[in-house]
Amino acid sequence: NIGTSVTNTIVAMGQMGDGDQLERAFAGATVHDLFNFLTVALLFPIEILTGYLFYITEAMVSGVVVEKGDKWEGPIKKVVSPLGSLIIKSNKGL
């Protein structure tokens, strides 16, 4: 959250050439910062009191066995790779 807040402020400062645009950019950055702050203010105490992230993560990865040298392949890649292989064919005869 801190990283995105710094980034949106830097991007907003990049609009210094036009005063109206700078004002809009800083307004957007401020809304983003406030959203980040309120999210942390809401979720962090709940996590401290209940540990819900631990339990949710434990439920999501139950049954997953990780061995040394395993490489994680995300769910998007599992969906996109078969579709991509239908569209993109390599010509090994060249």
C-alpha positions in Angstrom: 0.0 0.0 0.0 2.8 2.4 0.8 4.5 1.8 -2.6 1.3 2.5 -4.6 0.7 5.7 -2.5 4.2 6.9 -3.3 3.9 6.0 -7.0 0.5 7.8 -7.5 1.9 10.9 -5.9 4.9 10.8 -8.2 2.7 10.3 -11.2 0.4 13.2 -10.0 3.5 15.5 -9.8 4.3 14.6 -13.4 1.2 16.7 -14.4 2.8 20.0 -13.3 2.7 21.5 -16.8 -1.1 22.0 -16.6 -2.5 23.3 -13.3 -6.0 21.9 -13.8 -4.6 18.5 -14.7 -2.3 18.6 -11.7 -5.3 19.4 -9.4 -7.2 16.4 -10.8 -4.2 14.1 -10.6 -3.6 15.0 -6.9 -7.3 14.6 -6.2 -7.2 11.1 -7.6 -3.9 10.3 -5.7 -5.5 11.5 -2.5 -8.6 9.3 -3.0 -6.3 6.4 -3.7 -4.3 7.1 -0.5 -7.4 7.4 1.6 -8.7 4.1 0.2 -5.4 2.4 1.1 -5.4 4.0 4.6 -9.0 3.0 5.3 -8.5 -0.5 4.1 -5.5 -1.0 6.4 -7.3 0.7 9.2 -10.2 -1.8 8.8 -8.5 -5.0 7.9 -5.3 -4.9 10.0 -7.1 -4.9 13.4 -9.4 -7.7 12.3 -6.3 -9.7 11.2 -4.6 -9.0 14.6 -7.6 -10.1 16.6 -8.7 -13.1 14.5 -5.9 -14.2 12.3 -8.4 -14.6 9.4 -5.7 -14.2 6.7 -3.8 -17.2 8.1 -6.9 -19.4 8.2 -8.1 -18.3 4.7 -4.6 -19.0 3.3 -4.4 -22.3 5.1 -7.7 -23.4 3.6 -6.6 -22.3 0.1 -3.3 -24.3 0.2 -4.5 -27.3 2.1 -3.4 -30.4 0.1 -0.7 -28.6 -1.8 2.6 -30.3 -1.4 5.7 -28.2 -2.2 9.0 -29.8 -2.8 12.4 -28.2 -3.2 12.9 -27.1 -6.8 9.1 -26.8 -7.6 8.1 -23.8 -9.7 4.8 -22.2 -9.0 2.5 -21.8 -12.1 -0.3 -19.4 -11.6 -3.9 -20.1 -12.5 -4.0 -17.6 -15.3 -1.1 -19.4 -17.1 -2.9 -22.7 -16.7 -5.9 -21.2 -18.6 -4.0 -19.1 -21.2 -1.3 -21.6 -22.2 -3.7 -24.2 -23.8 -5.5 -21.4 -25.6 -2.3 -19.8 -26.8 -1.0 -23.2 -28.1 -4.1 -23.4 -30.2 -3.5 -20.0 -31.8 0.3 -19.9 -31.9 1.9 -22.8 -33.8 5.7 -22.9 -34.2 7.0 -24.0 -37.6 9.8 -26.4 -36.7 10.4 -27.1 -40.3 12.2 -23.8 -40.9 
